[in-house]
């Protein structure tokens, strides 16, 4: 399974709107490189933003 996904792909997997995915990336400093987002980093930042402890 791919780890670097487009905002549309992450949107489909998480149930968030594409615009929300991009907003979260900007607010949480998750890089979007060549139109792709590191899914693991994105999910970790969402968990941290929600107050959950990151998985190790």
C-alpha positions as CSV (number, residue, x, y, z in Angstrom):
1,X,0.0,0.0,0.0
2,X,1.3,3.5,-0.9
3,X,2.3,5.8,1.9
4,X,2.4,9.0,-0.1
5,X,-1.1,9.9,-1.2
6,X,-2.8,12.8,-2.9
7,X,-5.2,15.0,-0.9
8,X,-8.1,13.4,-2.7
9,X,-6.9,9.9,-1.7
10,X,-6.4,10.9,1.9
11,X,-9.8,12.5,1.9
12,X,-11.4,9.3,0.7
13,X,-9.6,7.2,3.4
14,X,-10.3,9.6,6.3
15,X,-13.8,10.9,5.4
16,X,-12.5,14.5,5.5
17,X,-13.2,17.0,2.8
18,X,-10.2,17.6,0.4
19,X,-10.1,21.2,1.6
20,X,-9.9,20.1,5.3
21,X,-7.0,17.7,4.4
22,X,-5.1,20.6,2.9
23,X,-6.0,23.0,5.8
24,X,-4.8,20.4,8.3
25,X,-1.5,20.0,6.4
26,X,-0.9,23.8,6.4
27,X,-1.9,24.3,10.1
28,X,0.1,21.2,11.3
29,X,3.1,21.8,9.0
30,X,2.7,18.5,7.2
31,X,4.5,18.9,3.9
32,X,2.8,18.4,0.5
33,X,5.6,17.5,-1.8
34,X,4.8,17.2,-5.5
35,X,1.1,16.9,-4.7
36,X,1.6,14.0,-2.3
37,X,1.2,13.8,1.5
38,X,2.9,11.3,3.8
39,X,-0.1,9.4,5.1
40,X,1.6,8.3,8.3
41,X,2.8,11.8,9.2
42,X,-0.7,13.2,8.4
43,X,-2.4,10.7,10.6
44,X,0.0,11.3,13.4
45,X,-0.5,15.0,13.3
46,X,-4.2,14.6,13.3
47,X,-4.0,12.4,16.4
48,X,-1.7,15.0,18.1
49,X,-4.1,17.8,17.2
50,X,-7.0,15.9,18.7
51,X,-5.1,15.4,21.9
52,X,-4.2,11.7,21.5
53,X,-0.8,10.4,22.3
54,X,1.2,9.3,19.2
55,X,1.7,5.6,18.5
56,X,5.3,4.3,18.7
